Amino acid sequence: MTSIRVLVVEDDPVAADAHAEYVRRLDGFELAGVARSGAELAAFLQLVGDTAGRAGAPVDLMLLDMNLPDVHGLDIIRRVRGLGLPIDIIAITAVRDLHVVRSAISSGIVQYLIKPFTFSAFGEKLGAYREFRQSLVDQATATTQAEVDQAFASLRTVASAALPKGLSGETLRAVSAHLKEQSAPTTAIEVSEALSMSRVTARRYLEHLADQRSVLRTPRYGTRGRPEFEYSWARSTTGR
C-alpha cells in the first residue's frame, strides 16, 4: 500500500506544526501540506479537483480543525462532499458541542479527535484509519457483509481504560496488525520474537484477543508435554 497523503488544516501555528510533525513520525503516512485558513484550503481543494482520478492526487486524508478563522469545519466538509472529492476527513478540534459532533459524523468524517491529545492517541486514530483503508484495498470489487463489518470495526479504536490492567491499546494494535498479516496460525513464541516482547506478554495479548473473539485459538500438537496454542485472526474464517 502506498503512503497515505495527509493535509493538515489548522490555524494555530503551534498546533499546525505539531500535527504536521506527528504525521511525519508515522509509518505509512506522508505530509501533503498545511492549510492555515479556508482560503489556503480552497487552493488545495482546487488542486485535488484538478488531479482527481489520476495517479499522484495530492490528498487522501484531511486532518480538519473545525474552527478556522474564516470558515467553519462543517462548511468545509460539505464543500468537499459536494465536489465529490475522494478525501477522507478526521476532525481534530477542541469543539465538544454535541450538535457539531453529530453534524460532523452525519457528514461522513471517519474519526473525531478532541484536543488536547497525545501523540499516542493521534497515532492510534490514524493507525485505525490505515487499517480501515487497507481493509477496503484488500477486498475485490465485490465484498461480503463480514468484510464490510471488519473494515468499519477497524475504525473503532479500543480505549486503554477499557483494557485489562497492564495492557496498552498501542501494543494491542501491534499484536492485532501482526496477526492480520500472517497467512498461517502463529504461536505466542513466534509473536514475541516478531514484536520483540516477552513470551508472557505476547500470550496475555493473544489470550485477550481470543477472549474477545477477535482471534481463533487452537492447540498445536506435535511437541512433548502440553500443546502450544496457536492463534489466527478471526477474519480468516469469512471466506477471504
C-alpha positions, 0 to 999 in steps of 0.5 A, spaced: 500 500 500 502 506 498 503 512 503 497 515 505 497 523 503 495 527 509 493 535 509 493 538 515 488 544 516 489 548 522 490 555 524 494 555 530 501 555 528 503 551 534 498 546 533 499 546 525 506 544 526 505 539 531 500 535 527 504 536 521 510 533 525 506 527 528 504 525 521 511 525 519 513 520 525 508 515 522 509 509 518 505 509 512 503 516 512 506 522 508 505 530 509 501 533 503 501 540 506 498 545 511 492 549 510 492 555 515 485 558 513 479 556 508 482 560 503 489 556 503 484 550 503 480 552 497 487 552 493 488 545 495 481 543 494 482 546 487 488 542 486 485 535 488 479 537 483 484 538 478 488 531 479 482 527 481 482 520 478 489 520 476 495 517 479 499 522 484 492 526 487 495 530 492 490 528 498 487 522 501 486 524 508 484 531 511 486 532 518 480 538 519 480 543 525 473 545 525 474 552 527 478 556 522 478 563 522 474 564 516 470 558 515 467 553 519 469 545 519 462 543 517 462 548 511 468 545 509 466 538 509 460 539 505 464 543 500 468 537 499 462 532 499 459 536 494 465 536 489 465 529 490 472 529 492 475 522 494 478 525 501 477 522 507 476 527 513 478 526 521 476 532 525 481 534 530 478 540 534 477 542 541 469 543 539 465 538 544 458 541 542 454 535 541 450 538 535 457 539 531 459 532 533 453 529 530 453 534 524 460 532 523 459 524 523 452 525 519 457 528 514 461 522 513 468 524 517 471 517 519 474 519 526 473 525 531 479 527 535 478 532 541 484 536 543 488 536 547 491 529 545 497 525 545 501 523 540 499 516 542 492 517 541 493 521 534 497 515 532 492 510 534 486 514 530 490 514 524 493 507 525 485 505 525 484 509 519 490 505 515 487 499 517 480 501 515 483 503 508 487 497 507 481 493 509 477 496 503 484 495 498 484 488 500 477 486 498 475 485 490 470 489 487 465 485 490 465 484 498 461 480 503 457 483 509 463 480 514 468 484 510 464 490 510 463 489 518 471 488 519 473 494 515 468 499 519 470 495 526 477 497 524 475 504 525 473 503 532 479 504 536 479 500 543 480 505 549 486 503 554 481 504 560 477 499 557 483 494 557 485 489 562 490 492 567 497 492 564 495 492 557 496 498 552 491 499 546 498 501 542 501 494 543 494 491 542 494 494 535 501 491 534 499 484 536 492 485 532 496 488 525 501 482 526 496 477 526 492 480 520 498 479 516 500 472 517 497 467 512 498 461 517 496 460 525 502 463 529 504 461 536 505 466 542 513 464 541 513 466 534 509 473 536 514 475 541 520 474 537 516 478 531 514 484 536 520 483 540 516 482 547 516 477 552 513 470 551 508 472 557 506 478 554 505 476 547 500 470 550 496 475 555 495 479 548 493 473 544 489 470 550 485 477 550 484 477 543 481 470 543 477 472 549 474 477 545 473 473 539 477 477 535 482 471 534 481 463 533 485 459 538 487 452 537 492 447 540 498 445 536 500 438 537 506 435 535 511 437 541 512 433 548 508 435 554 502 440 553 500 443 546 502 450 544 496 454 542 496 457 536 492 463 534 489 466 527 485 472 526 478 471 526 477 474 519 480 468 516 474 464 517 469 469 512 471 466 506 477 471 504 
